[in-house]
């Protein structure tokens, strides 16, 4: 295969690999999925968009000569990188605010995550409660609850373990107990 015909095949392969990695990240974002794989690969703007960009550049450049193709690839890559960074700022950020070990069960941790961009209105923010088991690449996660920052139950303040099977959620209007699913 000549050099002129080799790079489109490599771009197609890179695009398909990026889309396959994104699909794996989407799959692992389910309850019981591997946490580190989901965090690394479930990135629509970065992983999924890169795969589509590789395939689009290859399709657009197949009929061009070598110099035009190099310029097109450089311009598309730069535009994609700038666009992904701009859009990443618009996507709600997730920040872990606490990690609490489960009483009497080693390797189980309650993870409280704030979802929303810093400085945004309180109504656009929420809190996720997840149970994480294991560690490293074998760590898995289960959904416990998602709570608005402020709702009919009040403004979220904290979440702690009540006992081995329940989480106590505190708001400015009081407390409530949520059962934790068995992994």
Secondary structure, 3 states (H helix, E strand, C coil): CCHHHHHHHHHHHHHHHHHHHHHHHHHHCCCCEEHHHHHHHCCHHHHHHHHHHHHHHHHHHCCCCHHHHHHHHHHHHHHHHHHHHHHHHHCCCEEEEEEEECCCCCCEEEEEEEECCCCCCHHHCEEEEEEEECCHHHCEEEEEEEEECEECCEEEEEEEEEECCEEEEEECCEEEEEECCCC
